[in-house]
Amino acid sequence: MDDVILTKKRFEKMVEETVSSMRISYMEAILKVCEDRTIDPADVSKFITPVIKDKLEAEAIELNMMKGGNTLPL
């Protein structure tokens, strides 16, 4: 899959597969995909889909790295 042109959808799929197979956070998965594909993490913003962005935001709020809205603890 290294010679295939990277799109937002392919990047999202690779991140989701990495999260589920390695049981790591989305941020770690993004960095792992960047490392595996030799992509500079500073350049990855153009591949982040709204789905991944929402999941990253939820992780950041959960880890108190970002202020969140009024959410009920579940």
LUMDOTI-402160 format. One record per atom (N, C-alpha, C): residue in one letter; y, x, z; chain; residue number from 1; atom name. Coordinates in Angstrom, 2 decimals. Atoms other than C-alpha are relative to their C-alpha. Example, Ala and Ser with C-alpha at 12.3 -4.5 7.8 and 13.67 -1.06 7.14 Angstrom:
BEGIN
site code: a, y: -1.19, x: 0.89, z: 0.00, unit: A, pos: 1, site: N
site code: a, y: -4.50, x: 12.30, z: 7.80, unit: A, pos: 1, site: CA
site code: a, y: 1.20, x: 0.90, z: 0.00, unit: A, pos: 1, site: C
site code: s, y: -1.19, x: -0.82, z: -0.06, unit: A, pos: 2, site: N
site code: s, y: -1.06, x: 13.67, z: 7.14, unit: A, pos: 2, site: CA
site code: s, y: 1.09, x: -0.77, z: 0.73, unit: A, pos: 2, site: C
***
This chain:
BEGIN
site code: m, y: -1.19, x: 0.82, z: 0.00, unit: A, pos: 1, site: N
site code: m, y: 0.00, x: 0.00, z: 0.00, unit: A, pos: 1, site: CA
site code: m, y: 1.26, x: 0.86, z: 0.00, unit: A, pos: 1, site: C
site code: d, y: -1.16, x: -0.90, z: -0.03, unit: A, pos: 2, site: N
site code: d, y: 2.24, x: 3.08, z: 0.08, unit: A, pos: 2, site: CA
site code: d, y: 0.77, x: 0.01, z: -1.32, unit: A, pos: 2, site: C
site code: d, y: -0.69, x: -0.07, z: 1.28, unit: A, pos: 3, site: N
site code: d, y: 3.01, x: 2.89, z: -3.64, unit: A, pos: 3, site: CA
site code: d, y: 0.61, x: -1.33, z: -0.43, unit: A, pos: 3, site: C
site code: v, y: -0.55, x: 1.32, z: 0.29, unit: A, pos: 4, site: N
site code: v, y: 4.01, x: -0.80, z: -3.54, unit: A, pos: 4, site: CA
site code: v, y: 1.46, x: -0.03, z: 0.46, unit: A, pos: 4, site: C
site code: i, y: -1.41, x: 0.13, z: -0.37, unit: A, pos: 5, site: N
site code: i, y: 7.73, x: -1.59, z: -3.50, unit: A, pos: 5, site: CA
site code: i, y: 0.11, x: -0.85, z: 1.25, unit: A, pos: 5, site: C
site code: l, y: -0.14, x: 0.68, z: -1.27, unit: A, pos: 6, site: N
site code: l, y: 8.74, x: -2.64, z: -0.02, unit: A, pos: 6, site: CA
site code: l, y: 1.04, x: -1.11, z: -0.10, unit: A, pos: 6, site: C
site code: t, y: -0.90, x: 1.15, z: -0.03, unit: A, pos: 7, site: N
site code: t, y: 10.28, x: -6.10, z: 0.31, unit: A, pos: 7, site: CA
site code: t, y: 0.10, x: -0.49, z: 1.44, unit: A, pos: 7, site: C
site code: k, y: -0.13, x: 0.57, z: -1.34, unit: A, pos: 8, site: N
site code: k, y: 11.43, x: -8.08, z: 3.33, unit: A, pos: 8, site: CA
site code: k, y: -1.30, x: -0.65, z: 0.44, unit: A, pos: 8, site: C
site code: k, y: 1.23, x: 0.73, z: -0.33, unit: A, pos: 9, site: N
site code: k, y: 8.27, x: -10.20, z: 3.21, unit: A, pos: 9, site: CA
site code: k, y: -1.13, x: 0.98, z: 0.31, unit: A, pos: 9, site: C
site code: r, y: 1.06, x: -0.99, z: -0.25, unit: A, pos: 10, site: N
site code: r, y: 5.95, x: -7.18, z: 2.97, unit: A, pos: 10, site: CA
site code: r, y: 0.25, x: 0.74, z: 1.32, unit: A, pos: 10, site: C
site code: f, y: -0.33, x: -0.67, z: -1.25, unit: A, pos: 11, site: N
site code: f, y: 7.80, x: -5.44, z: 5.79, unit: A, pos: 11, site: CA
site code: f, y: -0.33, x: -0.89, z: 1.19, unit: A, pos: 11, site: C
site code: e, y: 0.29, x: 0.95, z: -1.07, unit: A, pos: 12, site: N
site code: e, y: 7.54, x: -8.57, z: 7.95, unit: A, pos: 12, site: CA
site code: e, y: -1.51, x: -0.07, z: 0.25, unit: A, pos: 12, site: C
site code: k, y: 1.46, x: 0.07, z: -0.13, unit: A, pos: 13, site: N
site code: k, y: 3.80, x: -8.77, z: 7.26, unit: A, pos: 13, site: CA
site code: k, y: -0.55, x: 1.25, z: 0.66, unit: A, pos: 13, site: C
site code: m, y: 0.48, x: -1.25, z: -0.60, unit: A, pos: 14, site: N
site code: m, y: 3.27, x: -5.10, z: 8.14, unit: A, pos: 14, site: CA
site code: m, y: 0.34, x: 0.05, z: 1.48, unit: A, pos: 14, site: C
site code: v, y: -0.40, x: 0.01, z: -1.41, unit: A, pos: 15, site: N
site code: v, y: 5.21, x: -5.51, z: 11.39, unit: A, pos: 15, site: CA
site code: v, y: -0.87, x: -0.97, z: 0.79, unit: A, pos: 15, site: C
site code: e, y: 0.83, x: 1.00, z: -0.68, unit: A, pos: 16, site: N
site code: e, y: 3.31, x: -8.68, z: 12.35, unit: A, pos: 16, site: CA
site code: e, y: -1.43, x: 0.51, z: 0.18, unit: A, pos: 16, site: C
site code: e, y: 1.36, x: -0.54, z: -0.10, unit: A, pos: 17, site: N
site code: e, y: -0.04, x: -7.01, z: 11.60, unit: A, pos: 17, site: CA
site code: e, y: -0.07, x: 1.13, z: 1.03, unit: A, pos: 17, site: C
site code: t, y: -0.04, x: -1.09, z: -0.97, unit: A, pos: 18, site: N
site code: t, y: 0.95, x: -3.96, z: 13.65, unit: A, pos: 18, site: CA
site code: t, y: 0.09, x: -0.53, z: 1.42, unit: A, pos: 18, site: C
site code: v, y: -0.14, x: 0.61, z: -1.32, unit: A, pos: 19, site: N
site code: v, y: 2.01, x: -6.12, z: 16.60, unit: A, pos: 19, site: CA
site code: v, y: -1.34, x: -0.57, z: 0.47, unit: A, pos: 19, site: C
site code: s, y: 1.25, x: 0.64, z: -0.41, unit: A, pos: 20, site: N
site code: s, y: -1.24, x: -8.07, z: 16.60, unit: A, pos: 20, site: CA
site code: s, y: -1.16, x: 0.98, z: 0.15, unit: A, pos: 20, site: C
site code: s, y: 1.13, x: -0.92, z: -0.08, unit: A, pos: 21, site: N
site code: s, y: -3.61, x: -5.17, z: 15.96, unit: A, pos: 21, site: CA
site code: s, y: 0.16, x: 1.03, z: 1.12, unit: A, pos: 21, site: C
site code: m, y: -0.21, x: -1.04, z: -1.01, unit: A, pos: 22, site: N
site code: m, y: -2.02, x: -2.65, z: 18.35, unit: A, pos: 22, site: CA
site code: m, y: 0.49, x: -0.57, z: 1.33, unit: A, pos: 22, site: C
site code: r, y: -0.51, x: 0.66, z: -1.21, unit: A, pos: 23, site: N
site code: r, y: -0.67, x: -5.17, z: 20.89, unit: A, pos: 23, site: CA
site code: r, y: 1.19, x: 0.75, z: 0.60, unit: A, pos: 23, site: C
site code: i, y: -1.22, x: -0.68, z: -0.41, unit: A, pos: 24, site: N
site code: i, y: 2.74, x: -3.53, z: 21.04, unit: A, pos: 24, site: CA
site code: i, y: 1.19, x: -0.92, z: -0.29, unit: A, pos: 24, site: C
site code: s, y: -1.20, x: 0.81, z: 0.21, unit: A, pos: 25, site: N
site code: s, y: 6.29, x: -4.89, z: 21.02, unit: A, pos: 25, site: CA
site code: s, y: 0.45, x: 0.08, z: -1.46, unit: A, pos: 25, site: C
site code: y, y: -0.51, x: 0.01, z: 1.37, unit: A, pos: 26, site: N
site code: y, y: 8.13, x: -5.73, z: 17.83, unit: A, pos: 26, site: CA
site code: y, y: 0.82, x: 1.25, z: -0.30, unit: A, pos: 26, site: C
site code: m, y: -0.79, x: -1.22, z: 0.21, unit: A, pos: 27, site: N
site code: m, y: 10.52, x: -2.81, z: 18.29, unit: A, pos: 27, site: CA
site code: m, y: -0.92, x: 1.20, z: -0.25, unit: A, pos: 27, site: C
site code: e, y: 0.95, x: -1.10, z: 0.19, unit: A, pos: 28, site: N
site code: e, y: 7.61, x: -0.40, z: 18.67, unit: A, pos: 28, site: CA
site code: e, y: -0.71, x: -0.13, z: -1.35, unit: A, pos: 28, site: C
site code: a, y: 0.68, x: 0.22, z: 1.28, unit: A, pos: 29, site: N
site code: a, y: 5.88, x: -1.97, z: 15.66, unit: A, pos: 29, site: CA
site code: a, y: 0.89, x: 0.38, z: -1.17, unit: A, pos: 29, site: C
site code: i, y: -0.94, x: -0.36, z: 1.06, unit: A, pos: 30, site: N
site code: i, y: 8.98, x: -1.58, z: 13.51, unit: A, pos: 30, site: CA
site code: i, y: 0.09, x: 1.52, z: -0.12, unit: A, pos: 30, site: C
site code: l, y: -0.07, x: -1.46, z: 0.03, unit: A, pos: 31, site: N
site code: l, y: 9.25, x: 2.07, z: 14.49, unit: A, pos: 31, site: CA
site code: l, y: -1.30, x: 0.62, z: -0.51, unit: A, pos: 31, site: C
site code: k, y: 1.30, x: -0.49, z: 0.48, unit: A, pos: 32, site: N
site code: k, y: 5.52, x: 2.58, z: 13.82, unit: A, pos: 32, site: CA
site code: k, y: -0.10, x: -0.16, z: -1.51, unit: A, pos: 32, site: C
site code: v, y: 0.02, x: 0.22, z: 1.45, unit: A, pos: 33, site: N
site code: v, y: 5.81, x: 1.05, z: 10.35, unit: A, pos: 33, site: CA
site code: v, y: 0.94, x: 1.00, z: -0.69, unit: A, pos: 33, site: C
site code: c, y: -0.95, x: -0.98, z: 0.56, unit: A, pos: 34, site: N
site code: c, y: 8.86, x: 3.25, z: 9.69, unit: A, pos: 34, site: CA
site code: c, y: -0.63, x: 1.39, z: -0.03, unit: A, pos: 34, site: C
site code: e, y: 0.65, x: -1.31, z: -0.07, unit: A, pos: 35, site: N
site code: e, y: 6.92, x: 6.31, z: 10.81, unit: A, pos: 35, site: CA
site code: e, y: -1.11, x: 0.12, z: -1.05, unit: A, pos: 35, site: C
site code: d, y: 1.12, x: -0.02, z: 0.95, unit: A, pos: 36, site: N
site code: d, y: 3.86, x: 5.42, z: 8.70, unit: A, pos: 36, site: CA
site code: d, y: 0.47, x: 0.04, z: -1.45, unit: A, pos: 36, site: C
site code: r, y: -0.51, x: 0.08, z: 1.37, unit: A, pos: 37, site: N
site code: r, y: 5.96, x: 4.72, z: 5.59, unit: A, pos: 37, site: CA
site code: r, y: 1.11, x: 1.01, z: -0.27, unit: A, pos: 37, site: C
site code: t, y: -1.09, x: -0.99, z: 0.07, unit: A, pos: 38, site: N
site code: t, y: 8.44, x: 7.59, z: 6.21, unit: A, pos: 38, site: CA
site code: t, y: 1.32, x: -0.64, z: -0.41, unit: A, pos: 38, site: C
site code: i, y: -1.28, x: 0.69, z: 0.18, unit: A, pos: 39, site: N
site code: i, y: 11.40, x: 5.22, z: 6.36, unit: A, pos: 39, site: CA
site code: i, y: 0.89, x: 0.38, z: 1.17, unit: A, pos: 39, site: C
site code: d, y: -0.95, x: -0.29, z: -1.06, unit: A, pos: 40, site: N
site code: d, y: 14.47, x: 6.21, z: 8.33, unit: A, pos: 40, site: CA
site code: d, y: 0.29, x: -1.31, z: 0.74, unit: A, pos: 40, site: C
site code: p, y: -0.26, x: 1.23, z: -0.76, unit: A, pos: 41, site: N
site code: p, y: 14.81, x: 3.63, z: 11.15, unit: A, pos: 41, site: CA
site code: p, y: 1.42, x: -0.53, z: -0.16, unit: A, pos: 41, site: C
site code: a, y: -1.38, x: 0.44, z: 0.21, unit: A, pos: 42, site: N
site code: a, y: 18.55, x: 3.52, z: 10.46, unit: A, pos: 42, site: CA
site code: a, y: 0.13, x: -0.83, z: -1.28, unit: A, pos: 42, site: C
site code: d, y: -0.04, x: 0.71, z: 1.28, unit: A, pos: 43, site: N
site code: d, y: 17.77, x: 2.12, z: 6.99, unit: A, pos: 43, site: CA
site code: d, y: -0.82, x: -1.29, z: -0.01, unit: A, pos: 43, site: C
site code: v, y: 0.94, x: 1.11, z: -0.01, unit: A, pos: 44, site: N
site code: v, y: 15.38, x: -0.61, z: 8.11, unit: A, pos: 44, site: CA
site code: v, y: 0.68, x: -1.37, z: 0.14, unit: A, pos: 44, site: C
site code: s, y: -0.67, x: 1.28, z: -0.22, unit: A, pos: 45, site: N
site code: s, y: 17.99, x: -3.29, z: 8.81, unit: A, pos: 45, site: CA
site code: s, y: -0.07, x: -0.93, z: -1.21, unit: A, pos: 45, site: C
site code: k, y: 0.05, x: 0.84, z: 1.20, unit: A, pos: 46, site: N
site code: k, y: 17.84, x: -4.51, z: 5.21, unit: A, pos: 46, site: CA
site code: k, y: -1.35, x: -0.68, z: -0.18, unit: A, pos: 46, site: C
site code: f, y: 1.32, x: 0.61, z: 0.10, unit: A, pos: 47, site: N
site code: f, y: 14.14, x: -5.37, z: 5.69, unit: A, pos: 47, site: CA
site code: f, y: -0.30, x: -0.99, z: 1.13, unit: A, pos: 47, site: C
site code: i, y: 0.23, x: 0.88, z: -1.14, unit: A, pos: 48, site: N
site code: i, y: 14.49, x: -7.34, z: 8.93, unit: A, pos: 48, site: CA
site code: i, y: 0.25, x: -1.45, z: -0.41, unit: A, pos: 48, site: C
site code: t, y: -0.11, x: 1.42, z: 0.34, unit: A, pos: 49, site: N
site code: t, y: 13.81, x: -11.03, z: 8.28, unit: A, pos: 49, site: CA
site code: t, y: 0.52, x: -0.77, z: 1.22, unit: A, pos: 49, site: C
site code: p, y: -0.44, x: 0.81, z: -1.14, unit: A, pos: 50, site: N
site code: p, y: 15.25, x: -13.82, z: 10.44, unit: A, pos: 50, site: CA
site code: p, y: -1.11, x: -0.22, z: 1.04, unit: A, pos: 50, site: C
site code: v, y: 1.12, x: 0.19, z: -0.92, unit: A, pos: 51, site: N
site code: v, y: 11.78, x: -14.33, z: 11.95, unit: A, pos: 51, site: CA
site code: v, y: -0.15, x: 1.22, z: 0.92, unit: A, pos: 51, site: C
site code: i, y: 0.12, x: -1.23, z: -0.80, unit: A, pos: 52, site: N
site code: i, y: 11.52, x: -10.70, z: 13.09, unit: A, pos: 52, site: CA
site code: i, y: 1.22, x: 0.16, z: 0.90, unit: A, pos: 52, site: C
site code: k, y: -1.22, x: -0.11, z: -0.79, unit: A, pos: 53, site: N
site code: k, y: 15.14, x: -10.74, z: 14.25, unit: A, pos: 53, site: CA
site code: k, y: -0.07, x: -0.90, z: 1.24, unit: A, pos: 53, site: C
site code: d, y: 0.13, x: 0.92, z: -1.13, unit: A, pos: 54, site: N
site code: d, y: 14.46, x: -13.79, z: 16.45, unit: A, pos: 54, site: CA
site code: d, y: -1.00, x: 0.53, z: 1.04, unit: A, pos: 54, site: C
site code: k, y: 1.01, x: -0.53, z: -0.92, unit: A, pos: 55, site: N
site code: k, y: 11.37, x: -12.15, z: 17.95, unit: A, pos: 55, site: CA
site code: k, y: 0.52, x: 1.24, z: 0.72, unit: A, pos: 55, site: C
site code: l, y: -0.63, x: -1.16, z: -0.64, unit: A, pos: 56, site: N
site code: l, y: 13.27, x: -8.91, z: 18.62, unit: A, pos: 56, site: CA
site code: l, y: 1.00, x: -0.45, z: 1.06, unit: A, pos: 56, site: C
site code: e, y: -0.99, x: 0.52, z: -0.93, unit: A, pos: 57, site: N
site code: e, y: 16.04, x: -10.89, z: 20.28, unit: A, pos: 57, site: CA
site code: e, y: -0.67, x: -0.57, z: 1.24, unit: A, pos: 57, site: C
site code: a, y: 0.73, x: 0.57, z: -1.13, unit: A, pos: 58, site: N
site code: a, y: 13.54, x: -12.76, z: 22.46, unit: A, pos: 58, site: CA
site code: a, y: -0.56, x: 1.10, z: 0.91, unit: A, pos: 58, site: C
site code: e, y: 0.50, x: -1.13, z: -0.79, unit: A, pos: 59, site: N
site code: e, y: 11.96, x: -9.46, z: 23.55, unit: A, pos: 59, site: CA
site code: e, y: 1.13, x: 0.66, z: 0.78, unit: A, pos: 59, site: C
site code: a, y: -1.14, x: -0.64, z: -0.66, unit: A, pos: 60, site: N
site code: a, y: 15.37, x: -7.97, z: 24.35, unit: A, pos: 60, site: CA
site code: a, y: 0.50, x: -0.83, z: 1.17, unit: A, pos: 60, site: C
site code: i, y: -0.43, x: 0.88, z: -1.09, unit: A, pos: 61, site: N
site code: i, y: 16.34, x: -10.99, z: 26.44, unit: A, pos: 61, site: CA
site code: i, y: -0.99, x: 0.07, z: 1.15, unit: A, pos: 61, site: C
site code: e, y: 1.05, x: -0.07, z: -1.02, unit: A, pos: 62, site: N
site code: e, y: 13.01, x: -10.88, z: 28.28, unit: A, pos: 62, site: CA
site code: e, y: 0.07, x: 1.29, z: 0.80, unit: A, pos: 62, site: C
site code: l, y: -0.09, x: -1.31, z: -0.66, unit: A, pos: 63, site: N
site code: l, y: 13.54, x: -7.20, z: 29.08, unit: A, pos: 63, site: CA
site code: l, y: 1.38, x: 0.26, z: 0.60, unit: A, pos: 63, site: C
site code: n, y: -1.36, x: -0.10, z: -0.52, unit: A, pos: 64, site: N
site code: n, y: 17.13, x: -7.86, z: 30.21, unit: A, pos: 64, site: CA
site code: n, y: 0.82, x: 1.08, z: -0.69, unit: A, pos: 64, site: C
site code: m, y: -0.75, x: -0.95, z: 0.80, unit: A, pos: 65, site: N
site code: m, y: 18.43, x: -5.61, z: 27.45, unit: A, pos: 65, site: CA
site code: m, y: 1.15, x: -0.70, z: -0.72, unit: A, pos: 65, site: C
site code: m, y: -0.98, x: 0.80, z: 0.71, unit: A, pos: 66, site: N
site code: m, y: 20.53, x: -8.45, z: 26.09, unit: A, pos: 66, site: CA
site code: m, y: 0.16, x: -1.30, z: 0.75, unit: A, pos: 66, site: C
site code: k, y: -0.22, x: 1.27, z: -0.67, unit: A, pos: 67, site: N
site code: k, y: 22.14, x: -11.51, z: 27.56, unit: A, pos: 67, site: CA
site code: k, y: -0.52, x: -1.12, z: -0.86, unit: A, pos: 67, site: C
site code: g, y: 0.56, x: 1.13, z: 0.75, unit: A, pos: 68, site: N
site code: g, y: 20.37, x: -14.68, z: 26.60, unit: A, pos: 68, site: CA
site code: g, y: 0.68, x: -1.28, z: 0.40, unit: A, pos: 68, site: C
site code: g, y: -0.51, x: 1.32, z: -0.32, unit: A, pos: 69, site: N
site code: g, y: 21.21, x: -18.31, z: 26.63, unit: A, pos: 69, site: CA
site code: g, y: -0.70, x: -0.55, z: 1.23, unit: A, pos: 69, site: C
site code: n, y: 0.66, x: 0.64, z: -1.13, unit: A, pos: 70, site: N
site code: n, y: 20.10, x: -20.72, z: 29.28, unit: A, pos: 70, site: CA
site code: n, y: -1.43, x: -0.37, z: -0.41, unit: A, pos: 70, site: C
site code: t, y: 1.39, x: 0.29, z: 0.32, unit: A, pos: 71, site: N
site code: t, y: 16.33, x: -20.62, z: 29.04, unit: A, pos: 71, site: CA
site code: t, y: -0.76, x: -0.25, z: 1.29, unit: A, pos: 71, site: C
site code: l, y: 0.84, x: 0.29, z: -1.15, unit: A, pos: 72, site: N
site code: l, y: 13.75, x: -22.02, z: 31.39, unit: A, pos: 72, site: CA
site code: l, y: -1.16, x: 0.99, z: 0.04, unit: A, pos: 72, site: C
site code: p, y: 1.14, x: -0.92, z: -0.08, unit: A, pos: 73, site: N
site code: p, y: 11.13, x: -19.57, z: 32.67, unit: A, pos: 73, site: CA
site code: p, y: -1.29, x: -0.79, z: -0.19, unit: A, pos: 73, site: C
site code: l, y: 1.25, x: 0.70, z: 0.28, unit: A, pos: 74, site: N
site code: l, y: 7.75, x: -20.58, z: 31.31, unit: A, pos: 74, site: CA
site code: l, y: -1.18, x: 0.81, z: 0.48, unit: A, pos: 74, site: C
***
